[in-house]
């Protein structure tokens, strides 16, 4: 499986790889890769999405293939991941921490061990309902309202969802909703920043707590007033946090610590 990707500011020495969330595409990072001009930025459509929609999505396979790309480039790469992209970043960190630098993830849900078979049945029901309605303008407009995203993104959101088959989106969502903490994260030395918007679902805050307890050199914060896709709604603030974390500088004081 070959994955298409795009490189911006290729001459810069430090690399950042951006991984998007479920049903989206590399376009969500435009306000990051155009403004982070001191970094070699790499964006990729995950398998099953956008330019890589022909490649069926499997989280483990996606992790392996993206790690292969990093190893081919031959230099340490920082990773920024949203939701599903953050889960893939954690899987990569679990398997090959030595090729990664700093890791920044936001809005990543973690399934706790106490979830029952009834939870999986609920997941199946939700996925079935979503898959049958995902292409409707009403659902996309509701998505925009819920996440406080500019209406300018309507066509991009619609394009991202309509290119994914119902069966593929069910497989992707299921992987996202049933993701558990990989087994070796308690042994990694990489600095890991775990974030979540204040206006996200409660599972995000509990997931931050679980990850910070597991990963030795990690910090967890709630970002005040922010929604799930706050890289779109507050790109300059998002970019400031990326730069400060990678440079080991002080983070904004309004971040709310999660321990």
C-alpha positions as CSV (number, residue, x, y, z in Angstrom):
1,X,0.0,0.0,0.0
2,X,1.5,3.3,-1.1
3,X,0.2,6.5,0.5
4,X,0.1,9.9,-1.2
5,X,1.3,12.8,0.9
6,X,2.3,16.4,0.5
7,X,5.4,18.3,1.8
8,X,5.6,22.0,2.5
9,X,8.7,24.0,3.4
10,X,10.9,21.0,2.4
11,X,14.2,22.7,3.1
12,X,13.6,23.1,6.8
13,X,15.4,20.6,9.0
14,X,12.7,19.9,11.6
15,X,9.7,17.9,10.4
16,X,6.1,17.9,11.6
17,X,3.7,15.3,10.4
18,X,0.0,16.1,10.7
19,X,-2.7,13.4,11.0
20,X,-6.4,14.3,10.6
21,X,-9.5,12.9,12.2
22,X,-12.3,10.5,11.1
23,X,-14.0,11.4,7.9
24,X,-11.9,14.4,7.2
25,X,-8.7,15.1,5.2
26,X,-5.3,16.7,5.2
27,X,-7.0,20.0,4.3
28,X,-7.9,20.6,7.9
29,X,-4.2,21.4,8.6
30,X,-3.9,24.2,6.0
31,X,-3.8,27.0,8.7
32,X,-1.0,25.0,10.3
33,X,1.3,24.1,7.4
34,X,1.1,27.5,5.7
35,X,2.0,29.3,8.9
36,X,4.6,27.0,10.5
37,X,7.2,28.2,8.0
38,X,10.2,27.2,10.2
39,X,9.2,23.5,9.9
40,X,9.2,20.9,7.1
41,X,5.5,20.1,7.2
42,X,4.0,16.8,5.9
43,X,0.3,16.2,5.5
44,X,-1.4,13.0,4.5
45,X,-4.9,11.7,3.9
46,X,-5.3,8.7,6.0
47,X,-6.1,5.3,4.4
48,X,-9.8,5.2,3.4
49,X,-9.8,9.1,3.1
50,X,-9.3,11.6,0.3
51,X,-6.4,10.8,-2.0
52,X,-5.8,7.5,-0.2
53,X,-9.4,6.3,-0.2
54,X,-8.5,3.3,-2.3
55,X,-6.5,1.9,0.6
56,X,-8.9,0.2,3.1
57,X,-8.5,1.6,6.7
58,X,-6.9,-0.4,9.4
59,X,-5.4,1.5,12.3
60,X,-2.4,-0.8,12.7
61,X,-1.6,-0.9,9.0
62,X,-2.0,2.9,8.8
63,X,0.5,3.3,11.6
64,X,3.0,0.9,10.0
65,X,2.8,2.6,6.6
66,X,3.2,6.1,8.0
67,X,6.2,4.9,10.0
68,X,7.7,3.6,6.8
69,X,7.4,7.0,5.3
70,X,9.1,8.6,8.3
71,X,12.0,6.1,8.2
72,X,12.4,6.7,4.4
73,X,12.9,10.4,5.1
74,X,15.6,9.5,7.6
75,X,15.0,12.2,10.2
76,X,13.2,12.5,13.5
77,X,9.7,13.7,13.0
78,X,7.3,15.4,15.4
79,X,3.7,14.3,15.1
80,X,0.5,16.3,15.6
81,X,-2.8,14.3,15.6
82,X,-6.5,15.0,15.9
83,X,-8.9,12.3,17.2
84,X,-8.3,9.3,14.9
85,X,-5.0,10.9,13.8
86,X,-4.0,11.1,17.5
87,X,-4.8,7.4,18.0
88,X,-2.5,6.6,15.1
89,X,0.2,8.8,16.5
90,X,-0.1,6.8,19.8
91,X,0.2,3.5,17.9
92,X,3.3,4.8,16.1
93,X,4.8,6.0,19.4
94,X,4.1,2.5,20.9
95,X,5.8,0.7,18.0
96,X,8.7,3.0,16.9
97,X,9.3,5.8,19.4
98,X,12.9,6.2,18.3
99,X,11.9,7.8,15.0
100,X,9.5,10.3,16.5
101,X,10.3,13.5,18.3
102,X,7.6,15.4,20.2
103,X,4.0,14.2,19.9
104,X,1.0,16.5,20.3
105,X,-2.5,14.9,20.2
106,X,-5.9,16.5,20.8
107,X,-9.5,15.2,21.1
108,X,-8.4,11.6,21.4
109,X,-11.0,9.2,22.9
110,X,-9.8,6.1,24.8
111,X,-11.9,3.1,25.4
112,X,-11.7,2.0,29.1
113,X,-11.4,-1.7,29.9
114,X,-14.8,-1.8,31.7
115,X,-16.8,-1.2,28.5
116,X,-19.1,-4.2,27.9
117,X,-20.6,-6.0,25.0
118,X,-23.6,-3.7,25.3
119,X,-21.3,-0.8,24.6
120,X,-20.1,-2.5,21.3
121,X,-23.7,-3.0,20.3
122,X,-24.4,0.7,20.9
123,X,-21.4,1.5,18.8
124,X,-22.8,-0.6,16.0
125,X,-26.2,1.1,16.2
126,X,-24.7,4.6,16.1
127,X,-22.5,3.7,13.2
128,X,-25.4,2.2,11.2
129,X,-27.4,5.4,11.8
130,X,-24.5,7.7,10.8
131,X,-23.5,5.7,7.7
132,X,-27.1,6.0,6.4
133,X,-27.1,9.8,6.8
134,X,-23.5,11.0,6.5
135,X,-23.9,12.6,3.1
136,X,-26.9,14.7,3.9
137,X,-26.5,18.5,3.8
138,X,-28.4,18.6,7.1
139,X,-26.0,16.4,8.9
140,X,-23.0,18.4,7.6
141,X,-24.5,21.7,8.6
142,X,-25.2,20.3,12.1
143,X,-21.6,19.2,12.2
144,X,-20.5,22.8,11.4
145,X,-22.8,24.2,14.1
146,X,-21.8,21.7,16.7
147,X,-18.1,22.3,16.2
148,X,-18.4,26.1,15.6
149,X,-16.7,25.7,12.2
150,X,-16.9,28.4,9.6
151,X,-19.5,27.7,6.8
152,X,-16.6,28.2,4.4
153,X,-15.6,24.6,5.2
154,X,-19.0,23.2,4.1
155,X,-17.9,21.9,0.6
156,X,-14.6,20.5,2.0
157,X,-16.5,18.6,4.7
158,X,-19.1,17.4,2.2
159,X,-16.4,16.2,-0.2
160,X,-14.5,14.4,2.6
161,X,-17.6,12.5,3.7
162,X,-19.1,11.7,0.3
163,X,-15.9,10.0,-0.9
164,X,-16.0,7.4,1.9
165,X,-18.3,4.4,1.4
166,X,-20.7,3.6,4.2
167,X,-18.9,0.3,5.0
168,X,-15.6,2.1,5.2
169,X,-16.8,4.9,7.4
170,X,-18.3,2.3,9.8
171,X,-15.0,0.5,10.0
172,X,-13.1,3.8,10.6
173,X,-15.5,5.0,13.3
174,X,-15.5,1.6,15.0
175,X,-11.7,1.7,15.2
176,X,-11.9,5.2,16.6
177,X,-14.5,4.5,19.2
178,X,-13.0,1.2,20.4
179,X,-9.4,2.3,20.6
180,X,-7.5,1.3,23.8
181,X,-4.2,2.5,25.1
182,X,-1.3,0.6,23.4
183,X,0.7,-1.6,25.7
184,X,4.2,-0.1,25.6
185,X,3.4,3.6,26.1
186,X,4.5,3.4,29.7
187,X,8.1,2.9,28.4
188,X,8.5,5.7,25.9
189,X,10.7,8.8,26.5
190,X,9.2,11.1,24.0
191,X,7.6,14.3,25.2
192,X,3.9,14.0,24.7
193,X,1.3,16.7,25.0
194,X,-2.3,15.5,25.4
195,X,-5.0,18.1,24.8
196,X,-8.8,18.4,24.6
197,X,-11.2,21.3,24.1
198,X,-13.2,22.4,27.0
199,X,-16.4,22.0,25.0
200,X,-15.7,18.4,23.9
201,X,-17.4,15.4,25.3
202,X,-16.5,14.1,28.8
203,X,-14.8,11.1,27.5
204,X,-12.0,13.3,26.1
205,X,-11.1,14.6,29.6
206,X,-11.1,11.2,31.1
207,X,-9.0,10.0,28.2
208,X,-6.5,12.7,28.9
209,X,-6.2,11.6,32.5
210,X,-5.7,8.0,31.4
211,X,-3.0,8.9,28.9
212,X,-1.1,11.2,31.3
213,X,-1.0,8.5,33.9
214,X,0.4,6.0,31.4
215,X,2.9,8.0,29.4
216,X,6.0,9.0,31.5
217,X,7.0,12.3,29.9
218,X,3.5,13.6,29.1
219,X,1.4,16.7,30.1
220,X,-2.3,17.0,29.8
221,X,-4.4,20.1,29.5
222,X,-8.0,21.2,28.7
223,X,-8.0,24.1,26.3
224,X,-10.5,26.8,27.5
225,X,-13.5,27.5,25.3
226,X,-12.4,25.2,22.5
227,X,-14.3,22.7,20.5
228,X,-13.1,19.4,18.9
229,X,-11.5,20.9,15.8
230,X,-10.0,24.0,17.4
231,X,-7.1,23.9,15.0
232,X,-9.7,25.3,12.5
233,X,-11.4,27.8,14.8
234,X,-8.3,29.1,16.6
235,X,-5.3,28.3,14.3
236,X,-2.9,30.9,15.7
237,X,-3.4,29.7,19.2
238,X,-3.0,26.1,18.1
239,X,0.2,26.9,16.3
240,X,1.6,28.7,19.2
241,X,1.2,25.6,21.4
242,X,2.8,23.4,18.8
243,X,5.8,25.7,18.5
244,X,6.2,26.1,22.3
245,X,5.9,22.4,23.0
246,X,8.5,21.4,20.4
247,X,10.9,24.1,21.6
248,X,10.3,23.2,25.3
249,X,9.1,26.7,26.0
250,X,6.4,27.7,28.4
251,X,2.8,26.9,27.3
252,X,0.0,29.5,27.6
253,X,-1.1,30.1,31.2
254,X,-4.8,29.7,30.5
255,X,-4.5,26.0,29.7
256,X,-6.2,23.9,32.4
257,X,-3.9,21.1,33.8
258,X,-5.3,17.5,33.8
259,X,-3.5,15.2,36.2
